[in-house]
Amino acid sequence: MQTGIAPRFAMVAGEASGDMLAAHVLQGMRQRWPGLSAFGIGGPAMQAQGFAAWWPASRLAVRGYAEVLPHLRALLAMRRQTGDRLLADGSRPDLFIGIDAPDFNLSLETRLRQAGVPTIHFISPSFWAWRAKKLARLKAAADHVLCVFPFEPALLAEQGIAASYVGHPLASVITRETDPKAARVRARAQLGLAAGDTVLALLPGSREAEVRYLGMRFFEAAALVRRSMGAIKIIVPAIPALSSALLAQARASGMAEHVTILQGQSHAALAACNVALVASGTATLEAGCLGLPYALVYRVATLTYEVGIRLIRVKYLGMVNILGNRPVVREFIQHDATPAALADEGLRLLNSREARERLSSELASVTSILGGEPGNPASLRAARAVLECLAKPSSKAQ
């Protein structure tokens, strides 16, 4: 890239969490290069930062073994077309940044890197949690890896993979909210909730498969909580594409009149509620950074679970539990994720201020390492790492 010319970045982010993370990175990069252009695959949060989306991030919101099969042909075609377009005259970027979505991005990054396009992969695949087969793919794909957890760069360096710890953009944003009580007041006002309301939030996920496997269980658990507590407000943030499916599940469970399905606003829902049931994923880390008492829930297709359980190498599924090396939050996985079990945990937390405060304190302690120091958020640290990668040519895959 010529000095003084605003860079051209290609980016691919999958699903709502990747869109959110990429938007924070874009925000940091725009502080360094106000005139940058960015294009590829992304969602509304990225588009709000001036990103030109060729395809929506929601097209990549598929995970698991059984779940991906019906979408495989379309995903492979999209990846091929994205690569073709990025290598065509006039569209070639100065640098490509793949945001998570390793099954899509690593192959695309390898192709681009072999063609001389510098590549960054943001959010290292959890090789330390699973068998490390993806490390060889990552080494071939990325000139540099940006890590959200502090222990990852040293482990990657042992494999000859250049990496930097930048922290988690979400944690950086949340740590700016120095007064959690004031944040709750604002969030409740935004959602039309009263200060004295007892609020349970349900977050069954941002993928169609997650809603299919978890949605009804969440609503049935909420019905049991409501039967026990009576006066409780139940909120369900949903991406627009899944609102109708969630509403149908609410009706089928008899809870349609007792829940409020929000359009997006997951951060406000987490900030406003007293307790949450949260599908495994980025939202659990967001809840942890907020110090919100919650339970982690994971349920997938039987085939996906049976394959995955043989590959996983860590004791816990939730990132706050992995970071703390102890069961900070309770995990309800596959067959254990019953409506009765989820309701019992929700009621335990809702009925005990001591339990909520103890869990909030533990969450604050475990997630404190992720936000970074004031004035040096993850988005700016990521922008500096991007600058360093732009300053040197791609090493190309071997």
Protein Blocks (a to p, Z undefined) as FASTA:
>chain_A
ZZhiacddddddedjklmmmmmmmmmmmmmmmmmbccedjddfklmmnopacfbdfklmm
cgdjklmmmmmmmmmmmmmmmmmmmmpghiacfbdcdeejlllmmmmmmmmmmnopacdd
ehiaffklmccklmmmmmmmpmbdcdfbfklmmmmmmnopacddebjfklmmmmmmmblk
lmmmmmmmmnopafklccddddebjbfklmmmmmmmmmmmmmmmmmmnopacddddddfk
lmmmmmmmmmmnopmmmcccdeejllmmmmmmmbdcddedjklmmmmmnopacddddddd
fklmmmmmmmpcbfbfblklmmnopafbacdehjlmcfklmmmmmmmmmmmmklmmmmmm
mmmmmmmmmnopehiafklmmmmmmmmmmmpccebjZZ
